[in-house]
Amino acid sequence: MSPKSGRVVKPATGSSESPVSGELVSAREFWDRCFKEVAPDVKDAPPGRDLSEIVNRLRAASAVDVLDVGCGLGRWSVTLARAGFRVLAVDVSSEAVRIVRERAQREGLAISTAVCAAQELSRPGVHVDAVVCNSVLDHMRPHDADMAATNIMQTLKPGGLAYVSFDGLDIGDTGPEVRQNYRVAADGTWEYVRGPRRGMIWRYYQDPEIRRLFREFEEVEFSVWNTGQRRTWFRKPIRDSHPT
């Protein structure tokens, strides 16, 4: 991956009857609607948290190329690019990607962009040193999250790092006025059917489920914050291709 290359991550090819295809369409519609409603002054706001720990860990790992999966407004992508990393920012929402692309061009940042869901990441041609995925897999059903974790694994170079965070239960706003807006599917996914979140899905992943998603990785760190958020680091194993 090269800076400002405009490289596009093409969705993996497959049947239009794929079980995730209809849900991806709904996800794109929901997130496009959300990002179109974002106020101009919010688009360029800084991240909601200090990312120096992320930056320092990636530097310590000698990372150069970083993939931001589910980049949203691009706050993480911008911070990482300013820190000197070459960033590929992808999101299911074309509106989000447009916002990030225009900001990168305006600020002259080394950010390439692509409209692409984590479930669609193609393996050939894109290999990065690190992946960041902040509160993204929570918006997927288990089979989609498993697919996303597999794609992250295959996109990383051997020894590459993945930072993945998962929300705590409090993020779902479980008060009665919100509960009436969603139904709970058999797999535990909340399906919002009315209200401002109509069209969104969200799922609370328990710690063992997170570890199961990333079972092919080496666990580097798994921390639980007082909000219930889980901040995790995983490493793609370096496997010896010439065993003795």
HUMOJO-V501601 format. One line per field, one symbol per residue. ss: DSSP state (A for helix, B for strand, O for the rest). phi: phi as a letter, one per 30 degrees, with the letter a starting at -180 (. if undefined). psi: psi as a letter, one per 20 degrees, with the letter a starting at -180 (. if undefined). A space follows every 50 residues. Layout:
ss = ???
phi = ???
psi = ???
This chain:
ss = OOOOOOOOOOOOOOOOOOOOAAAAAAAAAAAAAAAAOOOAAAAOOOOOOO OAAAAAAAAAOOOOBBBBBOOOOOAAAAAAAAOOOBBBBBBOOAAAAAAA AAAAAAAOOOBBBBBOOAAAOOOOOOOBBBBBBBOOAAAOOAAAAAAAAA AAAAABBBBBBBBBBBOOAAAAOOOAAAAOOBBBOOOOOBBBOOOOOOOO BBOOOOAAAAAAAOOOBBBBBBBBOOOOOBBBBBBBOOOOOOOO
phi = .cdhdiecddeddldddedcddddddddddddddddcddeddecddedad cdddeddddddhdbcbccdidhdiddeddddddjdccccbadcddddddd ddddddcicdbcbadadddcedddibbbdabcbchcddcbdedddddddd ddeddddeidcbcbcbddddddhddddcedcbbcdddjddcdcaidcejd cabdcdedddddecddccdcabcccddjdccbbbbddccddbdc
psi = pqpkijppoqqpqrqijpiighhhghgggghggghhipqhihhjqrqjrp jhhgghhhghjkqgpppoplhcijggggggghijqppopqqhphgghggg ghggghilqmpqqqopqhiipqgqioprhqppnolgihkqrghghggghg hggihqqpiqqpppqpqrhhhimjrhhhhiirqprhjippopiraijpiq qqpopqghhghhhkhirppgqoqpriiippoqpqppqopoimq.
